[in-house]
Amino acid sequence: MKLLVKPRLYQEQIFANSLGKNTIIVLPTGLGKTLIAFMLIAHKLQKYPATKALFLAPTKPLAMQHLNSFKESMEGNYIANLLTGEVSENERKALWNEADVVFATPQTIKNELEKGTFTLEEVSLLIVDEAHRCVGNYAYVYVAEAYKKQASNKHIIALT
């Protein structure tokens, strides 16, 4: 998996500082938080090829936007899928199983975890977009807690 876009120096520095440790990336809109997340996905999946990355966004249109940006920004052999509640349960499970990168809303993932459709054991990178929403009973909190309990190689990147 290779990045098709040249990152700016500050993006490369944030990327380097985020390797191997949980990080909150705080930047104004339009300065490339998502590109940094894509760089981390490529790095993590190269390091742990038998794993997947999970990119959460609070709404389906935003998750779809991130998926489309990912496909435009990356080249290589990977499968990136969108999981939403509009897809049948069997198809969601198949999309999850085949994907290297999953883009989804936290509510969709929470529902599937509660049903036991899949686990987060094989997820080596969890990206949480609009992380300022990670409070109270919001689904982000549930998914993050499940991730901390289930994942073998834990790494969380929060974007806000």
N, C-alpha and C positions, 0 to 999 in steps of 0.2 A: 504494500500500500504506500503510495507516494503522494505528497502534497503538490498540487498544481499551481498554487499561489505562493508567491514569495512573501514570507512574514516580515514584518518590520522588526527592527532591533529590539524594541521593548517587548514585543510578543515572544521573540526568541528567549529573552531574559526571563520572562514570566514562565515560559515553558520549562526552561532549565531549572528554575527554582521550585517548580511544581512536581518534578519527577520524584516518585517514591514517597511523597508525603501528601496528606490531605491538605487542600488549599482552597481558600476563598479568593476568587479573582474578582476584584471590584474595579470596574472601568465604566466610563460613560458609554451610552449607546453609540454604536458605530465605530468603536475603536478596536474591535476584533477579538472579543472574548471567545466567540464561537470558533474562530480559526485556531486559537490556542487549544481549545478543547479537541478539535480535529487532530491537531499535532499530537496531543497526548493519546488519543485513540490509536493513531498509527503506531506510535512508539510502544504502547502497552500490548497491542496485538502482535507486534513483531517480537516482543520479548516473551509473551505467553500466547503462542499461536493456537492453543487448544481452548482459549477462553473467548469471552465476548465482552463488548462494552455496551452499557445501557445509558442512553441519553434521554433524560426526562425533561419535558417542558409542560407548563401548566395547562395549555390548551391544544386541541387537535390541530388547528391551523398552524400554530407555532411549531409543534412537533413535525408537521409535514414540511414546513419551511426549512427547518434544520436538516431534515432528510434530503431535501432537494439541494440545499447548499453543500451538504456533504458529498453528494454525488457529483456536483459541479467542481468541487475543490480537490477531490481525491481520484487517483487512478490506481488500478491494480485489481488483484483477485480478491474480492470481498463480496459479501452479501449483506446489504443494509435493508432492513424492513421497518415498516410502520405498524405498530400495534394499536388498535383502537377498539372500543366497545362495539363498533359497527360490524366488525368481522366476527364470524361464528367462532365458538370456543375451540372447535377442532382445528380450524384454520389458524387461529391465534397461536395454538400450541405448535403447529407445523412451522409457522413463520418464526416463532421464537427459536425452535430447535435448529433451523437451517441458518439463522442469521449469525454474522460476526458482530454486527452492530445493530442494536434495536433502538428505535426512536419511539417514544410513547408518552402518554400522559401518566402522571403518578397514580391517578385513580384506576386506570386500566391495569397497571401492574399490581396495585394493591388488591384489586378484585381477583386477579389470577393467583396471587400468592395465598389469599384466603381460601380459594377453592382447591389449592394444591395442584394447579395445572402445571406449574414449574417452580423451580427454586432459583435462587440467585447465587448458588454455589460456584458456578463457572464464570461469573461476572468478575472480571479483573479491574474494571473501571466503571464507576458510577458518576455520571455527570448530572448535576442538578441545576437547570436553568431557572433564573428568577428565584434564587435561593432565599431571598428575603421572605418568601411565603412559607418557609419551613418552620412553622409554629403551630402549637395547639394540636388539634385533631386533623389537620390537613394531611392528605395522603402521602405527601413527601416524608413526613415524620415516620409513618408506618413503614414505608419502603426503606428508608435509611436504617431504621432499627433492624428490619429483617436482613438487610444487606450485611450489617455488622455481625449478625449471628450466623449467617449462612455462607458467606463468601470465603473462599480459601485465600485468595490474593486480594485484600481489600485496599482500595484507593478511591477516595471521594474528591471530586472537584466541584466546587460550588461557584456558580456565576451569578453576579448581580451588579 
